[in-house]
Amino acid sequence: MDFITPNKMIIADLNKIEGRRYPARRRTQNLVGGASPIQARSFCVGHVTLDPRGGQVPWHNQEQEEVYFILEGTGEMCLGNERQILTTGQAAYIPPGIFHQLTNIGDTPLRMMYIYGPAGDVAHWKQELNGTLPRAGLEAPPLPEGAWPQCTEKPQ
């Protein structure tokens, strides 16, 4: 990807970014990186809406370090062998290579931001869309005890 130094301000408007729906009941909108008009070398930023009662960023890992910031809602965050509840205003740091999952456990949509770096695509997006996401406890480490099950539904 070519990165240019613009001589004018570039705006990504969340209200105009359609984003993409995923089988795990979420919509992801790229703000920096991906389909966004803003491209950066060092990081990507996105807005994710998880559907009530089970919308999810399923169990996966990636090479980049990442932060999830909860804008609104209540979610179960799994990281390695840990499981905790995150609520509005909280952020979780995700080290590179560690399996993680965020599930909306509330009755209203959960809205969150992700920030990861360095910039680039992450494999779990394509894996989820292709129905090839590694399954917890089989091709990937197991989820922490008591965790919401990983969504491995194939796209319809």
Backbone as CSV, one residue per row, in Angstrom:
resi,resn,N_x,N_y,N_z,CA_x,CA_y,CA_z,C_x,C_y,C_z
1,MET,0.844,-1.177,0.000,0.000,0.000,0.000,0.890,1.242,0.000
2,ASP,0.563,2.192,-0.833,1.309,3.445,-0.878,0.746,4.413,0.146
3,PHE,1.642,5.026,0.885,1.244,6.031,1.848,1.706,7.374,1.327
4,ILE,0.799,8.325,1.360,1.149,9.653,0.883,1.031,10.628,2.034
5,THR,1.790,11.672,1.949,1.656,12.739,2.923,0.726,13.768,2.319
6,PRO,-0.503,13.825,2.818,-1.476,14.735,2.206,-1.136,16.187,2.510
7,ASN,-1.537,17.055,1.583,-1.369,18.477,1.836,-2.702,19.098,2.228
8,LYS,-3.681,18.226,2.543,-4.968,18.693,3.030,-5.498,17.685,4.042
9,MET,-6.428,18.120,4.835,-7.008,17.267,5.860,-7.831,16.145,5.230
10,ILE,-7.674,14.935,5.756,-8.471,13.791,5.317,-9.415,13.435,6.458
11,ILE,-10.691,13.304,6.131,-11.710,13.027,7.143,-12.338,11.665,6.863
12,ALA,-12.476,10.852,7.900,-13.268,9.617,7.829,-14.496,9.867,8.695
13,ASP,-15.667,9.797,8.102,-16.922,10.100,8.789,-17.652,8.793,9.109
14,LEU,-17.702,8.453,10.383,-18.338,7.214,10.825,-19.782,7.116,10.332
15,ASN,-20.458,8.255,10.212,-21.843,8.269,9.751,-21.983,7.921,8.262
16,LYS,-20.875,7.958,7.521,-20.909,7.666,6.089,-20.176,6.378,5.722
17,ILE,-19.611,5.695,6.715,-18.878,4.456,6.461,-19.819,3.284,6.706
18,GLU,-20.165,2.571,5.651,-21.103,1.450,5.775,-20.522,0.336,6.633
19,GLY,-19.275,0.004,6.415,-18.645,-1.078,7.164,-19.049,-2.441,6.633
20,ARG,-18.769,-3.462,7.421,-19.042,-4.835,7.005,-19.656,-5.611,8.158
21,ARG,-20.668,-6.429,7.838,-21.276,-7.341,8.820,-20.511,-8.667,8.797
22,TYR,-20.338,-9.230,9.972,-19.652,-10.512,10.119,-20.601,-11.548,10.705
23,PRO,-20.335,-12.837,10.444,-21.213,-13.894,10.941,-21.384,-13.900,12.462
24,ALA,-20.408,-13.389,13.191,-20.480,-13.393,14.661,-21.329,-12.228,15.193
25,ARG,-22.185,-11.668,14.328,-23.169,-10.656,14.728,-22.525,-9.335,15.163
26,ARG,-21.715,-8.793,14.281,-21.122,-7.482,14.536,-20.959,-6.744,13.213
27,ARG,-20.818,-5.431,13.338,-20.496,-4.581,12.181,-19.207,-3.853,12.506
28,THR,-18.260,-3.900,11.582,-16.968,-3.240,11.748,-16.849,-2.123,10.719
29,GLN,-16.463,-0.944,11.190,-16.255,0.218,10.326,-14.813,0.688,10.506
30,ASN,-14.030,0.647,9.422,-12.639,1.100,9.474,-12.575,2.624,9.485
31,LEU,-11.893,3.180,10.459,-11.674,4.631,10.513,-10.291,5.004,10.004
32,VAL,-9.292,4.171,10.318,-7.929,4.330,9.810,-7.490,2.963,9.323
33,GLY,-7.107,2.871,8.057,-6.730,1.585,7.476,-7.913,0.945,6.779
34,GLY,-7.687,-0.206,6.172,-8.756,-0.907,5.463,-9.360,-0.038,4.383
35,ALA,-10.693,0.031,4.343,-11.406,0.792,3.313,-11.513,2.283,3.618
36,SER,-10.952,2.731,4.726,-11.042,4.141,5.110,-10.209,5.032,4.182
37,PRO,-10.628,6.285,4.035,-9.790,7.217,3.274,-8.506,7.580,4.028
38,ILE,-8.464,7.325,5.332,-7.261,7.601,6.130,-6.431,6.327,6.208
39,GLN,-5.189,6.426,5.782,-4.251,5.308,5.848,-3.040,5.753,6.665
40,ALA,-2.593,4.884,7.570,-1.419,5.180,8.389,-0.459,4.001,8.315
41,ARG,0.813,4.254,8.508,1.813,3.182,8.472,1.832,2.379,9.772
42,SER,1.609,3.054,10.882,1.891,2.461,12.184,0.693,1.875,12.910
43,PHE,-0.521,2.206,12.494,-1.684,1.736,13.251,-2.945,1.736,12.402
44,CYS,-3.955,0.996,12.887,-5.307,0.996,12.332,-6.278,1.269,13.473
45,VAL,-7.410,1.889,13.136,-8.449,2.201,14.129,-9.787,1.844,13.506
46,GLY,-10.665,1.275,14.325,-11.986,0.960,13.826,-13.036,1.056,14.905
47,HIS,-14.271,1.130,14.456,-15.453,1.180,15.324,-16.224,-0.101,15.078
48,VAL,-16.595,-0.784,16.167,-17.293,-2.061,16.062,-18.559,-1.997,16.897
49,THR,-19.655,-2.484,16.336,-20.915,-2.607,17.066,-21.252,-4.090,17.164
50,LEU,-21.329,-4.590,18.410,-21.674,-5.986,18.662,-23.155,-6.058,18.999
51,ASP,-23.883,-6.937,18.321,-25.312,-7.109,18.581,-25.543,-7.560,20.032
52,PRO,-26.712,-7.219,20.588,-27.032,-7.644,21.959,-26.988,-9.163,22.120
53,ARG,-26.643,-9.586,23.340,-26.692,-10.993,23.754,-25.956,-11.936,22.815
54,GLY,-24.668,-11.703,22.662,-23.859,-12.669,21.926,-23.103,-12.162,20.720
55,GLY,-23.341,-10.910,20.274,-22.514,-10.362,19.204,-21.055,-10.433,19.648
56,GLN,-20.144,-10.721,18.720,-18.815,-11.118,19.168,-17.710,-10.774,18.180
57,VAL,-16.533,-10.486,18.723,-15.266,-10.587,18.005,-14.713,-11.932,18.466
58,PRO,-14.822,-12.989,17.634,-14.534,-14.344,18.103,-13.056,-14.590,18.436
59,TRP,-12.835,-15.639,19.187,-11.529,-16.109,19.666,-10.538,-16.180,18.501
60,HIS,-9.476,-15.394,18.585,-8.458,-15.341,17.535,-7.190,-14.720,18.115
61,ASN,-6.137,-14.758,17.340,-4.928,-14.021,17.696,-4.393,-13.342,16.443
62,GLN,-3.413,-12.476,16.642,-2.816,-11.752,15.525,-1.427,-11.291,15.922
63,GLU,-0.646,-10.879,14.926,0.738,-10.459,15.160,0.827,-9.070,15.787
64,GLN,-0.179,-8.234,15.577,-0.138,-6.863,16.068,-0.550,-6.787,17.544
65,GLU,-0.044,-5.757,18.237,-0.589,-5.463,19.557,-1.836,-4.613,19.346
66,GLU,-2.755,-4.663,20.320,-4.071,-4.059,20.102,-4.655,-3.563,21.419
67,VAL,-5.573,-2.629,21.308,-6.359,-2.155,22.448,-7.819,-2.156,22.033
68,TYR,-8.688,-2.673,22.910,-10.136,-2.548,22.757,-10.599,-1.519,23.774
69,PHE,-11.375,-0.528,23.314,-11.917,0.502,24.203,-13.436,0.458,24.104
70,ILE,-14.104,0.243,25.222,-15.562,0.129,25.247,-16.175,1.524,25.317
71,LEU,-16.880,1.906,24.263,-17.558,3.199,24.212,-18.903,3.148,24.923
72,GLU,-19.577,1.985,24.805,-20.920,1.839,25.363,-21.255,0.357,25.430
73,GLY,-21.748,-0.085,26.583,-22.203,-1.457,26.719,-21.391,-2.253,27.729
74,THR,-21.694,-3.552,27.758,-21.048,-4.478,28.689,-20.628,-5.719,27.932
75,GLY,-19.369,-6.096,28.068,-18.868,-7.251,27.345,-18.015,-8.153,28.203
76,GLU,-17.950,-9.409,27.780,-17.052,-10.378,28.396,-15.782,-10.405,27.552
77,MET,-14.658,-10.049,28.167,-13.365,-10.045,27.486,-12.569,-11.255,27.942
78,CYS,-12.151,-12.074,26.971,-11.277,-13.206,27.250,-9.916,-12.905,26.636
79,LEU,-8.866,-13.131,27.398,-7.498,-12.880,26.948,-6.632,-13.991,27.521
80,GLY,-6.126,-14.863,26.637,-5.373,-16.012,27.137,-6.272,-16.864,28.022
81,ASN,-5.860,-17.072,29.267,-6.683,-17.865,30.183,-7.482,-17.007,31.163
82,GLU,-7.568,-15.701,30.889,-8.315,-14.777,31.756,-9.666,-14.423,31.152
83,ARG,-10.626,-14.128,32.025,-11.964,-13.695,31.601,-12.431,-12.621,32.563
84,GLN,-12.828,-11.450,32.015,-13.304,-10.337,32.833,-14.436,-9.609,32.119
85,ILE,-15.220,-8.883,32.871,-16.280,-8.041,32.319,-15.710,-6.650,32.085
86,LEU,-15.954,-6.104,30.889,-15.573,-4.730,30.554,-16.843,-3.920,30.372
87,THR,-16.809,-2.672,30.826,-17.959,-1.790,30.694,-17.525,-0.453,30.095
88,THR,-18.496,0.383,29.826,-18.269,1.698,29.226,-17.090,2.420,29.872
89,GLY,-16.180,2.892,29.030,-15.039,3.667,29.497,-13.807,2.853,29.817
90,GLN,-13.873,1.534,29.720,-12.711,0.696,30.024,-12.006,0.259,28.747
91,ALA,-10.692,0.063,28.860,-9.872,-0.395,27.746,-9.099,-1.633,28.177
92,ALA,-8.860,-2.546,27.246,-8.060,-3.744,27.499,-6.915,-3.787,26.495
93,TYR,-5.713,-4.028,26.992,-4.528,-4.182,26.145,-4.385,-5.650,25.752
94,ILE,-4.107,-5.894,24.480,-3.968,-7.246,23.941,-2.556,-7.376,23.353
95,PRO,-1.684,-8.139,24.020,-0.323,-8.312,23.489,-0.334,-9.110,22.181
96,PRO,0.691,-8.950,21.349,0.765,-9.709,20.099,0.760,-11.214,20.366
97,GLY,0.052,-11.962,19.505,0.073,-13.414,19.556,-0.856,-14.057,20.571
98,ILE,-1.498,-13.284,21.442,-2.351,-13.851,22.487,-3.789,-13.973,21.970
99,PHE,-4.388,-15.144,22.158,-5.776,-15.335,21.742,-6.694,-14.500,22.619
100,HIS,-7.720,-13.928,21.974,-8.656,-13.053,22.683,-10.022,-13.083,22.008
101,GLN,-11.038,-12.667,22.783,-12.420,-12.650,22.305,-13.189,-11.626,23.122
102,LEU,-14.087,-10.907,22.463,-14.983,-9.973,23.154,-16.410,-10.318,22.754
103,THR,-17.280,-10.512,23.754,-18.674,-10.874,23.520,-19.582,-9.896,24.236
104,ASN,-20.596,-9.395,23.537,-21.597,-8.535,24.161,-22.500,-9.412,25.024
105,ILE,-22.508,-9.145,26.329,-23.363,-9.919,27.235,-24.561,-9.098,27.693
106,GLY,-24.720,-7.904,27.140,-25.824,-7.030,27.521,-27.019,-7.125,26.589
107,ASP,-28.074,-6.414,26.970,-29.321,-6.400,26.192,-29.371,-5.268,25.166
108,THR,-28.324,-4.470,25.095,-28.233,-3.376,24.125,-26.941,-3.548,23.325
109,PRO,-26.834,-2.903,22.165,-25.588,-3.023,21.392,-24.376,-2.551,22.204
110,LEU,-23.270,-3.233,22.020,-21.988,-2.812,22.593,-21.221,-2.121,21.480
111,ARG,-20.751,-0.909,21.764,-19.934,-0.172,20.787,-18.524,-0.069,21.337
112,MET,-17.549,-0.374,20.486,-16.160,-0.319,20.912,-15.270,0.171,19.787
113,MET,-14.077,0.597,20.173,-13.041,0.977,19.212,-11.900,-0.015,19.358
114,TYR,-11.280,-0.350,18.243,-10.031,-1.104,18.304,-8.938,-0.229,17.721
115,ILE,-7.759,-0.381,18.271,-6.566,0.291,17.772,-5.487,-0.777,17.745
116,TYR,-4.880,-1.027,16.583,-3.787,-1.994,16.557,-2.660,-1.491,15.669
117,GLY,-1.483,-1.994,15.949,-0.324,-1.616,15.170,0.712,-2.731,15.208
118,PRO,1.521,-2.813,14.161,1.502,-1.932,13.004,0.266,-2.152,12.135
119,ALA,0.083,-1.234,11.191,-1.071,-1.270,10.295,-1.030,-2.522,9.431
120,GLY,-2.178,-2.875,8.884,-2.279,-4.015,7.975,-3.520,-4.832,8.276
121,ASP,-3.821,-5.773,7.392,-4.964,-6.652,7.607,-4.649,-7.665,8.697
122,VAL,-5.706,-8.138,9.348,-5.571,-9.229,10.311,-6.317,-10.438,9.747
123,ALA,-5.740,-11.623,9.922,-6.253,-12.832,9.277,-7.661,-13.200,9.724
124,HIS,-8.042,-12.906,10.964,-9.327,-13.402,11.464,-10.520,-12.832,10.706
125,TRP,-10.400,-11.640,10.102,-11.513,-11.107,9.315,-11.845,-12.048,8.163
126,LYS,-10.828,-12.402,7.371,-11.042,-13.291,6.225,-11.422,-14.695,6.684
127,GLN,-10.786,-15.180,7.756,-11.114,-16.513,8.267,-12.586,-16.593,8.666
128,GLU,-13.072,-15.567,9.333,-14.473,-15.586,9.756,-15.404,-15.565,8.550
129,LEU,-15.105,-14.726,7.573,-15.943,-14.637,6.376,-15.909,-15.920,5.553
130,ASN,-14.783,-16.643,5.590,-14.642,-17.897,4.844,-15.085,-19.118,5.641
131,GLY,-15.411,-18.926,6.920,-15.802,-20.052,7.754,-14.632,-20.924,8.167
132,THR,-13.407,-20.347,8.194,-12.208,-21.125,8.516,-11.521,-20.661,9.803
133,LEU,-12.222,-19.937,10.645,-11.646,-19.459,11.906,-11.235,-20.649,12.770
134,PRO,-9.987,-20.683,13.275,-9.577,-21.798,14.143,-10.505,-21.909,15.361
135,ARG,-10.974,-23.112,15.640,-11.939,-23.334,16.715,-11.242,-23.501,18.061
136,ALA,-11.789,-22.807,19.074,-11.244,-22.867,20.433,-11.237,-24.302,20.923
137,GLY,-10.100,-24.728,21.490,-9.978,-26.064,22.042,-9.649,-27.137,21.024
138,LEU,-9.675,-26.795,19.739,-9.330,-27.758,18.684,-8.102,-27.269,17.920
139,GLU,-8.304,-26.286,17.007,-7.167,-25.729,16.266,-6.536,-24.548,16.987
140,ALA,-7.163,-24.101,18.072,-6.674,-22.968,18.861,-6.766,-23.343,20.343
141,PRO,-6.065,-22.620,21.208,-6.175,-22.915,22.644,-7.627,-22.787,23.112
142,PRO,-7.980,-23.469,24.212,-9.351,-23.366,24.719,-9.632,-21.982,25.298
143,LEU,-10.914,-21.615,25.293,-11.355,-20.395,25.964,-11.231,-20.582,27.477
144,PRO,-11.136,-19.484,28.234,-11.146,-19.609,29.692,-12.440,-20.268,30.173
145,GLU,-12.359,-20.939,31.295,-13.518,-21.624,31.858,-14.671,-20.652,32.081
146,GLY,-15.875,-21.066,31.681,-17.077,-20.250,31.874,-17.317,-19.200,30.809
147,ALA,-16.426,-19.113,29.809,-16.549,-18.076,28.776,-17.714,-18.360,27.837
148,TRP,-18.257,-17.283,27.275,-19.270,-17.383,26.234,-18.655,-18.175,25.080
149,PRO,-19.357,-19.113,24.461,-18.778,-19.928,23.376,-18.362,-19.068,22.180
150,GLN,-17.303,-19.520,21.527,-16.820,-18.863,20.311,-17.821,-19.073,19.190
151,CYS,-18.125,-18.007,18.459,-18.980,-18.125,17.285,-18.124,-18.633,16.127
152,THR,-18.511,-19.779,15.593,-17.810,-20.332,14.426,-18.765,-20.546,13.262
153,GLU,-19.903,-19.842,13.303,-20.883,-19.978,12.223,-20.281,-19.511,10.911
154,LYS,-20.647,-20.233,9.866,-20.202,-19.842,8.536,-21.157,-18.793,7.977
155,PRO,-20.656,-17.931,7.104,-21.525,-16.917,6.504,-22.673,-17.565,5.733
156,GLN,-23.777,-16.851,5.653,-24.955,-17.375,4.941,-25.053,-16.803,3.560
